[in-house]
Amino acid sequence: MKVCKFGGSSMASSDTIKRVADIIRADSERKYVVVSAPGKRHAKDIKITDSLLTAYAESKKGGKLSSLLAPIKERFVEIAAGLGVTDKVDLEAIFKEIEEGIVASPIADYAAAQGERLSAMLLAAYLDYDFVDAKEVIRFSDNGVFNAEYTNDVARRILLKKEYVVMPGFYGSTSVGQIRTFSRGGSDVTGAIVARAVKADLYENWTDVNGFLTADPRIVDHPRKIPELSYRELRELSYMGANVLHPESIFPVRKANIPINIKNTFDPEDPGTMILPGVLQHDRLITGIAGKKGFVSILIEKSMMNNEIGFTRRLLSVLENLNISFEHLPSGIDTMTLILADSEIGGKMQELIGGIREAVSPDRLEVQSDLALIATVGHGMAYKPGTASRLFTALSRVGVNIKMIDQGSSELNIIVAVKGDDYERAINAIYEEFIN
């Protein structure tokens, strides 16, 4: 049995949805289908979810909601007409309900979820499958935290009663019925939740690329595809910016040891990338390279830091009090460096620096901005001496200075920080050294 998730590019128009239907019908094992909201049809198009969020925000400022929803409604009417399901899905009534729901909703989640809901309703009507609303299956706590085990029990009970199902991704509801959403791209997570619940043999995630690439194609010219990788390698690459798959989607399927197959809706014969449990045995040294810009380092230096009981706890309590998470915390005998995302700090930098000075009284404190983090990932590094040396030499060869090095004891990855201006040059150098 297979669970399939189709992304926004696959659901963008009636023509692409017909492609989706052909893929589903080509394999009778594809019994449970999760879909995203319609994505962009062309470069200047707007994703439906973005349009819905804009409509919500403008309506709260006094904008006329019916006018704001009109282009969204028009697009779904066009899709329904192209699929020939206008007699099966009453879009007039649904959009009246959506308008009332947005007015009544104190948060944007209800509006954001409607693109997925309508996508699923139209595809279910076209396939003649059962439509199951995600709000009946995916459970969040009242403060918006996903309840994995409760959801698994409910999903299993509801879904296994039906043979063929289409379900919206991205959202669920609280115990009182309030709609809550995952972070953007969360339909991947819904697909994984469904796969775990029904104990699927395979979770197929259909998108618009032929699988995971060894590097970002916007930076490296025609990077190689990764034929297979492990859950752990996926987690590292996704977290560091390889955004083919939502990084949180790994957790439900990992609990059930369900493989993931990344496939291309527009090239369905391509085998894509398989994501498998365990440590994969192969001759490959490096699986992939990924990275992100927009980081800050805060160097804290203090003599005899290593003998000061509670030093790290006091430092991290400053972050906790300001609701800031950190990316990395490399340290030496008398130094410790916080690596933080700009997005986490926001406008709190002065308050953060003041809090650190008060909490740990450093001898020296130095802030460096405009950093990029690059992760070189692969199980093969644990078995091959000299990998780090090769990486550092490759960066030195192109004149890139390393600002920070972090490697876990598992030897699954090596993370370096470089100046933002050196980011693209560094990734190309690493790619040339290990993959090309």
N, C-alpha and C positions, 0 to 999 in steps of 0.2 A: 504494500500500500504506500502511496506517495501523497505528500502534502505539497502543494505548489503555492508560491507567492509571486504575484506579478506586480512590478513597480509602476510608477507614474508614467514613464515613457511607453510602457506596454498598454496602458489604459487611456492614452491621450485622445483617441478618436475612435469612431466606429470601425474604421479600417484596421487600426491596431488591435482593437478588441476582437475583431473577427479572427485575426492571427492567433490571439490568445485562445479563443475557442477551438481553433483547429489543433493547437498543441494539446489542449486538454482532451479533446476527443480522440487524439491519436494513440492514447494509452489509457486503457480502462482502469489502471491502477491509480490514476490521478483523481482521487475521490474527494479531496478536501482542498478548496481553493481560497486563498486570502488575497485581497487586492488593495492597492493604494488608490488615492484620488488621482484624477487625470493630471498628468504632467504637461510639460511644454510640447507643443506641436512643431515649433520652430524657435529660433534663437530669441526672437523678440516677444514671444508669447509669455503669458503669466500662468504659473501653476494655480490650480483651483484652490488649494489650501491657502496660498498667499492671498488670493482674492477674497476668500471667506474671512480671513483674519483682518484684512483691510476694511471689509464691510462691517465687521463687528466694531472695530475701533472707531470708524467714522460715525456709526449709528450712536455710539455712546457720547459722541460730541454733538449730536443733534442732527446728523445726516438722515435723509429719508431712506429707510432700510429697503423698501421695495425697489427703489431706483438702484441702490447699491448692489442688490442681488440680481437685478435684471440680466446683466451679461453672463453671470454664472448660470442662471436658469436657461438662457438661450443656448449656452454650450451643451448643457445636458439634454435639452430638447433636440438639438442637432444630433447628438450621439444616439438618443433613443430612436429617432427617425431613421438614421442610418442602419440601425440594428433591426428595425421593424418591430419594436416592442412598445410603441406608444399606447397601444390598447391594453398592455399588461401592467404598466407602471404609470400611476396617476401623478405626474409631475406637478400639476396645478395644486393638488391637495398637499403634496409633500412640501412644496415651497411655502405654502401658507403656514404649515406646521413649523418649518424652519424659521420663518420670520417671527412667529410667536415665541419659539424657543430661544432665539437670540435676544429678543426683548427681555425675556424672563431670566436669562442666565447672568449671574454675577461675574463669571469668568469667561475667557475666550475659548475654552476647551470645547464647548458644545458646537460653536460655529466651526472650529477647526476640523471637527470630526465628520462633518456632513459630506465632504467630497468622497471620502472612503465609503460612507454608507450608500450614497447614490451610485457609485461605481459598482458596488457589490449587487445592489438591487437590479441594475440594468444587465449585468452579466448573468446573474441567476435567471432572469427572465429569458434571455437569449438562449441559454443552455438548457432551460427547463430544469434547473437544479433547485434545491431548497435554499432559501435565503435565511441565514441565522444572523441576527443582529449581535455585534460584538458586546453591546451593553448587557446582554443576557449571559455572557460567557466570561468576560474578562473583568475581574474584580479589583478595585482599588479601595484602600482605606479612605476614611473621610478627609484625611490630610493629603491625599494624592499619592500614597505609596502603594506600589503594586503588590498584591497578595498572591504570591506564586502558587502555594500549595492549595489554597482554597480554589483558585482559578482552575488548577489542574483537575481537581475533583469535579467541579461543575462542568468544565468543558468536556471531560470524558463522558459524563452522564448524558449531556445533551447531544453531543456530536455523534456518538456511536449508535444512537437511535436512528440516524439518517444515513443513507448510502452515498449520496452525492450532495455536497454543500458548497455554497459560496458565502464567504464571510468577510466583512470589512476589517481591515487592519487598523492599527494606530490608536484605537481608543477602547475604553471599557466604561464601567460605572461604579459608583460607590454603593453602599448598602441602601441609601435613600434614593438612588437612581440618578444622581448627578453625573454627567459625563465628564470623564477625565482622560487625558491623552498621555501617551509616552512622548519622549522627545522626538523631534523631527526624524523621519526615516523609521519610525517605530513599527511600521507594518511588517518589517523584517522580524521584529520581536514577536508580534502576533503569530506569524507563520510558524516560528519555532515553538511557541506555546502550544499551538494546535498539533504540531508534529509530535510533541511529547505526550499530549493528552490522548491521542488516538494510537500511540505506539507505532508510528509510521516506520517503514523500512528506509525511507529516504525523504529528506526535505529539499525540494527543488526551489531555488530562488532565482526567478527569471527577471532579467534586467536588460540593458541595452549594450552590454559589453560581453566578450567571450570569456569571462572569468577574471580572476585576479591577475594583475600584471606585476612583474618584479619591481617596477618603479612607476612613478607618475608619468604618463605619456605627455603631459604638458611640459615636463622638464627633460625627460630622456626621450630621444627619438626612437620610436618603435621598440619599446622594451619587450622582453620576452614574456610570454604567459607562464604562469605557474600551474603545472598540471595537477598537482596535489599538495596540500599542506595540512598541518595538524591544527587542532582546535587552539592550542597554545600559540602557535605561530599566527593564526588568524587574529587572535585577541591582541597580540602585540602590534601587528600591522594595522588593524582597524583603529585601535586606540591612537596610533601615531599618524592617522590621516588617510590611510588607504580606505576610502569610504564606499567601496562596493557593497559592503554589508554593515548594518548597524552593529557596533561593538557589543551591545548587550544581548544580541540575538543568539550568542553562543551558549548562554547559560542553560536555557531549557533543554536544548538538544544534547548538551554535554552530559546532563544527568541521566539521559536515556541511551547514550552512545549511538545517536542517530547521525549518519553522515549527511553533509550538506553538499549539494551540487549547484554551483553558480552557472547559470545558463543564459543564453542570449535569445530573447524572443524573436529577434530579426535574423538569427542564424541558428535555428534550432538543431541542426545536424552537428554543430560543433560540440565536442564533449565537455567544454567548459573547464571549470576547476572543481576538483573534489576536495572537501574538507573532512578529515578523518580523525577518529580518536587515537590517542597514543602518540608515541614518538615514532616518526616514519623513518624507515631504514632505506637510505639511498646514498648515492655518491655526491649529492649536491652539498656544497659548503654553505652557501648563502641562499636563503629562500626568497627574500625580498628586502627592499629598502623603502622606508616611509618617513615622513617628517612633517613638522608644522612650524610656522613662524609665530611670532608674537609672544615672546617670553622675556622674563626679567630674572636676573640673578641677584641675590642679596648675600654677600660674603660677610660672615660674622667671624671675627678673629678675637681670641682671648687666651692669654697664657694659662696653662694648666686646666684648660677646659675639660680635658678627659678625666680629671680628678674631681670635678664639681658635680656632686650628686644632684640629679634633677634638672640639669641644664637643658637637655633636649625637651623634657616635659614642659618646662617654663616657656621655652621658645615656641613650641607648638601650641601652647595654650593661647598665645597671642593671636595666632591664626584662627583658632577655634572661636575665640571671642568676637573676631571680626567676620566670621563665616567665610573664611578663605581656605581653599584646599591647595595643597602643594603638589607639584609634579615629581620632584626628586629632592633628595637631601644628602648629597655627597659630603663626606667629612674627612678631616685629618686629625692629627693630635691636638692642634690648637685652632682649627678652623672648621667651620660648618657653612655650607652654602644652601640657601633656599632657592629652588627653581620654581617660579610661579608664572602662570599664564596672565597676560595683561587683562584678559576678560574677567579673571577672578579678582584682581586688585581693584579695578574700576577707579574710583576717586579716593581710595582709602590709603594711598601710598604714605602720606605724611603721618597718618594715624598709625599705620603699620610700623614705620620706622621708630616712631616715638614709643610704641608699645614694646618693641624689641629692646630698645635702649633701657627702658625701665625694668624689663623682666630679667635681662641677663647681663647688663652693664658691659658691653663688649669694649675691648681695647681699640678695635677698628671696625668700621662698618662701611662697606662699599657696594653701591648699586650699579648694575650694568643692564641697560635696556637693549631692545632690538636684537634679541637672540632668537635663533632657530634651533630646534632639536631634531636630530636625525637618528633613526633607529635602523641598525643593520641586524636582520633577524634570520635565524636558521639553527635548527638542531645540530647541523653538521659542525658548527663551530666548537662544540664540546669535545670533538674527537680529533681536531686538527690543530696542532701547535702553530703559533705564529700568526693567527688570524688578526689579532689586534695590531700587531706590528705592521702587517700589510695595509690595514685600514689607515693607520696613522701616516705611513709612508705615502700612501696614495693622496691623502689630503695635503701633506707637506709638498708633494711634487707640484701641486697646482697653486701653492701659496696660501692655503687656508689654515688659519690659526685655530686650534681647538681651545675653547673656553672652559669646557667641562667634560669629564668622562665618567660614565656610570655603567657598570656591568654587574648583573646579578650573579649569584653563585651557581645558578642553573646553566650559565653560559649560553642561554638562548638568544640573547641579544647584547649588542654594544650600543649605547646611546652617547652621542657627542653633542655638545652645544657649540654653535659657530655664530658669527655675526650674520645678521639677516641678509646683508649684501652678498655673503659667500654661500648662501643656501643652495642655489641651483648648481653652482660650480662644484660644491662638495658632493652633492648627490650624483652628478655625472662622473666624478672621479671615483667614487666608491663602485658605481655600476661598471665602469671600465675595468676596474681592478678585479672584481669578483665574478661578474656575470657575462659581460660581453665577450 
